[in-house]
């Protein structure tokens, strides 16, 4: 395996950035969700916000490159009515690419916009060839902005099919050159727990030669009062340490990811509250490097 770098996700939260200032120099790259650096101007167009400037400043001062991880591409949204939104989104990314020079750019598998409205979480797609073709076309179009593009396996709270069919669906999507998979292992762990399937079965069916990046994060569980039957679900909330089962998945799948370029630790804004959280994140970044050294 070639050299694999370790990254960290920057969040649009001044306190988060201040608290983690001692840790940020230790990573190899920063991951940015482009949409967190945008605002609507007086004319209703997307324009840079203050975090656009701050993230660029951090990259320049610390001499760190950027990776893009978008949240609003909504590759599974179809219909002529969505075309203008798609074009505006991609045009804004062109300007961001000039500033950030993303090494690669990914977004989530699913539909994040339905009937012109943004939804809180990606909605699952039918895992058929027609939908695979839709997502493929969106990825190829995005290559006009960034040469290497990809999709992340998402967490869904309802499915249109069997979750264990998703690896084959991803393979059908990722046929064009320079299209990749961002393998989020906490998402795999979360889906496995929620649907009652062994995570190893999912990973065994996955074409890991398509993996360009791995995400590691933690999560929590839903409140039993949320659902009428009292069921508790695992949440992809990025608000706690990486759990040990996810570390084990990382160690097991890593040797199969022969084209891996980066491993990114994720933590959401509002979830770092003091020195203990900072120390925890620093330890996790160092543990990633130890695992990478042990598998190289």
N, C-alpha and C positions, 0 to 999 in steps of 0.2 A: 504494500500500500504506500502511495506517495505521501508526502507531508500533509497532515490534516491539521487545520488551524482551529482555534477555539474562539468563539464569539460570544457576545452578550447583547441582549435586546435593549435598546434605549427606549425609555417611555417618556411621554409628554407630561412630566411632573417635576417641578423645580426641586422639591424636597428629595425626591427619589434620586435625582442627579447629584445633588449636594452630598447626600449621605454616602453614595457609592463612588464619589470622586477618588478615594484612595484605591479602589479596586479596578476602576476602568483602565488604568495603564497596563494592567496585567493581561488583558485579552489581546487577541490578534486582529479582530475586526469588530465593527459594530453592526448590528442588524436594526433596520429602521422600517416601520410601517409608513410608507409615504403619506398616507391619508392623515396621519397624526401631525403632519407638518403643514397642513393646508387650512385655509379659511375662505369664506366667501367674501369678495370685495363688494364695493358699493354697486357695481354693475352686475353682481350675481355670479361672477366668474371665480374659479378657484385661484387662490394666490397664496404665497408663502406666509406662514405665521411665525411667531417668535421662536418656536422650537425648530423650525427649519434653519434659522440662523444659529441657534445654540448647538444643534447636532453637528452642523458643518464646522462650527468653531471647535468643538471637541475633537472632531476628526483631524482638523488641521493642527491643533496644539499637540495632540497625542500621537499624531502621525499614524492614524488607523484608517484603513479602507472601509467601505460600506457594502453591505448586502441588503437587498430590498425584500421585504415580506409584506405584500399588500393585503388589504382586507376587504376591498370593495370592487374587485374586478368582476365578481359574480359570473364566473365562466359558464355556469349552468343556466343563466337567464337567456331565454330565446324570445324572438318576436321583433318585428320592425320597430315597435314602440320603444324598445330599449336601445336602439342603435345610437341615438344622439348621446345618451348617457355614456355608453361605451366609448364613443369617439372623444368626448370631453375628458373622460378619465385617462385615456391613453395620451391625449395631447398634453395633459398636465404632467404625466410621467416622462414625456420627452424632455420637458424643462428640468425635472428633477434629475434625470439621468445625466444631463450636462453638468449639474452641480455635484451630485454624489458619486457619479461613475460606479454604479452598482456592479459588483462582480457577477452577480446573478440576481434574478428577481423571481419570486414565487408568490402564489396566492393560494387560497384554500379551495379544495374541491367542494362544489356545492353551488347553491344559488343564494346570494346575499341580498339581492334586490328582487322583489316580486311586485308586479303592477306599479312600478315606479317608486316603491317604498322600500327603504332599507330595513332589513330585519336584523334582530339582535345577533343571531347565530346563523351560519350557513345551513340551508335546507338540503336534505338528501336528494340525490338525483336517481332517476331510473337507470339501472346499470345495463343499458342496451347499446347496440352499435350506433343508433341514431344519436344518442346523447354523447357517446364517446367522440363521434365526429364533430359535434358542436364544440366540445371542450378542446379537441385537437386544433380546430380552426382558430379558436381564441388564442391558444398558445402560440401558434405560428404567426398570427397578427402581432402579438406582443414582441416577437423577435425583431420587429422593426425598431423597437426601442432598446432592448437588451438582448444580446446574442443568446445567452443561456437563460432559459426560463423553466418554470416548473409549477407543480401543484403539491399541496400538502394534504395528506390524509386527515380528514376532519373528524370531529366528534359530532354525532347526530343523535337526537333523542327520539326520532322515529326513522324508520328505514323503508325504502321502496325495494325490498328484496332481502337477500341473505347477506349479512356482513362478510361472511367468508367468500362471497363472490367478488368482493371489492378488489383484491389483488389482480384478478384477471381483467377487471374493468380498467384498472390503472395501466396495465400492460397495453390494452387496446388504445388508450389515450396517448401514451408516451411512445408512439411510433416514430414521429419525425425526429430528425437529428437535433441535438442540443436541447431536447426537452427532458426534464428530470423530475425526480420525486424528492420532496422534502419529507423525510420520514420522522413524524412526531411520535416518539415512543410513549409519552404519557397519553396521547390520544389513543394509541393501540391498547394500552393498559386500561384506560377508561372504557372504551367500547367493549373490551373483553369482559370486564366486570359487569357492565350494564346488560349485556345480552347473554351472559352466562356461557362464554366460550373461552377456551384456552388461548391466550395471546400467541403462544408459540405456533398454533395452527395457522393463524393469519400470517405470521412472519415467514413460516415455511413455504407458503404459497407465493410470496412476494419476489419479484425480480429485483434483487438488491443491486444489480449492476446499474440501475437507473438512479440510485440514491446519490444526490449531490450534497445533501445536508441532513443532519440529524438534529432534532429539537429534543431537549430535556427540560422538564419542568415538574412542578408538583400541582396538587389540586386538593379539593375537599369534597364533602358530601352534602347533598341537598337536605333541607329541613323536611322532616317527615310530614309536616303540616301542609306542604305544598301540594301534595297529590291526595285525592280522596281516599285512596286505599292505604295511605301511609307509607308507600314504597319510597325508599331512599336510593338516590342515584349518585354515581360518581360524577363530579363536575370538572370540566377542563378550565379551572379557575386561575391557575398560575399564581397561587397565593401562599404556597407552602414549599418546603424543601422537596427535592426529588425523592420519591419513596424508594425503598430498597428493591421492590419488584421491578421498577423501571431501570434501576442500575443493572440488575441482572439481565434484563432484556438487551440493554446496551452492550454489555460484555459479550453476549451470545451472538448478536446480529452483526457486530462490528466487523469480524473477519470476512463476512460475505459482501460488505459494502466496499468493493474494490476501487470504485471511482469517487469515493467520498472526498469532499473538499473542506467541509467545515462541520463543527459540532457547536450548536448555539444553546446557551443556557437562557431560559426565559423566566422573567418575573414581572408581574403586572404592577402598574403604578398604584400607590396607596397601600402596598403590602410590605414595604420596608420601613420599619419604625424606629430602628436604633442600632446600636453597636452589635447586638446579638445577631440580628438579621444580616448585617454587613459581613460579619465573620462567617456566618453560615454560607453565604453566597461565595465568598472567597474560597472557602473549603471545597465547595462543589466545583468551582472552576479548576482547582488544583487536582481534584479527584478525576475530572475528565481527562486532564493531561496524563495522569498516572495510568488510566485505562488505555489511552492511546499509545503510550510508550510500551505497555505490556503486550499490545497486539501488533505493533509495527514490525 
